Amino acid sequence: MGAGDGFRAPAAVISAGLLSVLGLSWFWSLLALLGVYLCSGGWRFLYVAACTIKRDLVGLCILLRVKFFMHHYIRTRSTVPSIFAQRVALHPDKAALVEESTGEVWSFSELDRRSNTVAQWAVAQGWRSGDVVAVFMESRPLMVVLWLGLAKVGVEPALINFNLRRDSLMHCMGVSGARGMVFGAELLDAVLEVKESLSSLSLFCTGSSPAESLDSLSAQNLDDLLASSPDTPPAVTHSKGFNDRLFYIYTSGTTGLPKAAIIVHSRYYRIAAFGYYSFGLGPDDVVYCCLPLYHSAGNIVGVGQCMLHGLTVVIRRKFSASRFWDDCVKYNCTVVQYIGEICRYLLSQPVRPSESRHQVRVAMGNGLRPNVWEDFMKRFNIKRIGEFYGATECNCSLANMDNKVGACGFNSVILPSVYPIRLLRADEDSMELIRDSRGLCVPCKPGEPGIIVGRINPHDPLRRFDGYANQEATNKKISHNVFKQGDSAYVSGDLMVMDELGYVYFRDRGGDTFRWRGENVSTTEVEGILSALLNQTDVAVYGVSVPGVEGKAGMAAIVDVTNDFNCETFLRDVQNALPSYARPVFLRLSPEVDKTGDRNRVMLSFPPYFLCFPQTHTVNNYPKFNGKNAMTNKCFTCIGHC
């Protein structure tokens, strides 16, 4: 559809009015005008409108509904805890959260009381509204209790990725400005590794830990403290409203080390509410969440349905392909969450009775590849796929509301101004937005890849961009003079394609980031860590596509002038320094590394080594791939599970 099509409809109305003034009846005026309109190419607009009007009206109704509630909560200065209190009053004895590992069921009233003990404990520690406390533990209901209780007195939790270790862990602690840390006993070793750097913080451990280890950290047993803390609502009040800070979630973004994205109460509501209404959820649904709660997908899209809409959420600490459908049957789950890899893992499992006995009707998540989509729906009898797009901090989220295979959402072609996001042309190498002669950005045509951006309006809860704890990082994500002179927009850095009907398809991540195992991997961060492990040797890290696998696998190109690289030591150090998803899958060794060019093309004359095979003494014992020794399907399958 050409750019002029959007102006044909208004021009047609004006022309019809002129014909009527000249004495023709409205009927003949409209009939003549329709003929002119169709002959001039306007039929494409009518075709698009006919194909998308139902979808667009459904989307508009959802948008208006969410916006209405958000404005209501802004006026009443509501918060996530106060909205949750309404759910507690409606059904205090209903199951709120279920801990899969123990089978323990937490009712809404129990969740409320337990979070009150956390709030009372926080006040007793001397923490006040605006203070930050880090939460570092594996996913379970207690993590929800902690952030909810802290939020009741205005304290802001920083939810730390439990895979992080050493420098990455301390970086996240530092950027949050945390005054204290609560950690799970399962992560005691990770905390002990950085205990010297935590000496200024108040430390609290939940779970069974050796007393001598806690003593060495000067850490207190949180379970004992909460057991003696009152479970009544805290007397301390705070002045926070709907647009004030709730907690921090870390995101790699497109450059550098992880950034602490600011999640305000209204953003939490917006993300959860769009999931609820877009995918047709209801109060009787039971959500199965096996995604980490340090990410927005698990803690907001999933747990948010409990907090804000009164659904029951089953929390599993870690995904298990063999137990997935058994859990769904056991807990009568009707909604499941996924990232793309989960669906592929489930399809690779042998057929089991539970996969046809479950009651799941909706699967919601992101990263589901088109060639897996239909097979997943057919084999497991899933009626609806709720694919969505949206970085934790972005203002240009999308949702697939009508099962369009492969699409992560849509934007109306006939009413584009209702939701002001755009795909803009960008330079292929630098990923910088391309400008026209007026200095404004250039919109993409249908089928043309571009960067998705969202116009910023600080007065509109759907259009605001709250940014990060670091203002410099916030400024880097904002571009000015985008749609018109004087405006500003959030620039995602993600490459998308929109078709003629407005459906949007994810293509790639821009900037110095790639996605692997459901996590964003910062090449800058990994390069810095690997270089430090190798005594400041030059390193280039980039993502490479692997057939049949979602995302991109990490490739590390390392300078090795003397040919004495010790792979065994390198792998051991990498395992200690990086979480599993950030460790390189491939390794290239060469006399030099060009870090100024396209990293997907550098070093191609030096074949890679595949690092997922069993460890041996020298790098030369690892499988080496080149034109004569191509990777086999068995290798690709191994990569898919390494």
Buried (B, 14 or more C-beta within 10 A) or exposed (E): BEEEBBEBBEEBEEBBEEBBEEEBEEEEBBEBBBEEBEEEEBEBBBEBBEBBEEBBEBBBEBBEEBBEBBBEBBEEBBBBBBBBBEBBEEBBEBBBBBBBEEEEBBBBBBBBBBBBBBBBBBBEBEBBBEBBBBBBBBBBBBBBBBBBBBBBBBBBBBBBBBBBBBBBBBBBBEBBBBBBBBBBBBBBEBBEBBBEBBEEBBBBBBBEBEEEBBEEBEBBBBBEBBEEBBBEBBEBEBEBBBBBBBBBBBBBBBBBBBBBBBBBBBBBBBBBBBBBBBBBBEBEBBBBBBBBBBBBBBBBBBBBBBBBBBBBBBBBBEBEBEBBBBBBBBBBBBBBBBBBBBBBBBEEEEEEEBBEEBEBBBBBBBBBBEEBBEEBBEEBEBEBBBBBBBBBBBBBBBBBBBBBBBBBBBBBBBBBEEBBBBBBBBEEEEBEBEBEEEEBBBBBBBEEBBBBBBBBBEEBBBBBBBBBBBEEBBEBBBBEBBBEEEBBBBBBBBBBBBBBBBBBBBEBBBBBBBBBBBBBBBBBBBBBBBBBBBEEBBBBBBBBEBEEBBBBBBBBBBBBEEEEBEBEEBBEBBEEBBBEBBBBBBBBBBEEBBBEEEBEEBBEEBBBBBBBEEEEEEBEBBBBBEEEEEBEEEBEEBBBEB
